Amino acid sequence: MRVIICDDHAVFADSLSLVLSDAGHTVVGVVYSPRTPCPCCAAGAPTSA
């Protein structure tokens, strides 16, 4: 599953990215604010956000 993580707590978002990657998911991007554009979205929509 391809996912994008958005959370205002950078440590949590980065940790979740590692956990999901270890579980076999593809983290296509991590952003810390919903106002921050995610350049990875241009590459294709995630299957979950």
N, C-alpha and C positions, 0 to 999 in steps of 0.2 A: 504494500500500500504506500502511495506517495502522500506525504503530509507537509503542511506548513504550520509552524508553531508561532503563535503570537501571544506574548505575555509581557506585562510591564516589569516583571521581576526577571532580570537577565540571568541570574544564577539558576532559577527554576527552569526557565526556557532552555538554557543550554544543557542542563541536567536531563530534562525530558528528551531533548534531542538525542543525547547519548543512549538513554534507556530504550527509546524507540528504535534507534539504529541497531543496537545490540539484539533487539527482538526481531530483526529482519525487515523492518520498514525502511523506506527511503525518505529521509527528511530533505526536502528540496529547498527549504528556507526557514530561517528563524528571524523574526522581527520583534521589537520590544514595544511597539505602539501600533494601534490600528491605523493611525494617520501616516505611518511610514510605508511608502510603497515597497512592495516586494518584487524586485526585478525577476525573481524566479517564476512569477506568475505568467510572464510573457512566454516562458518556455512550454507552458501547458498547464492546464488546471489540475490541482491535486485531487485525489480521490476522497480526501477528507480535509477539513480545515478547522 
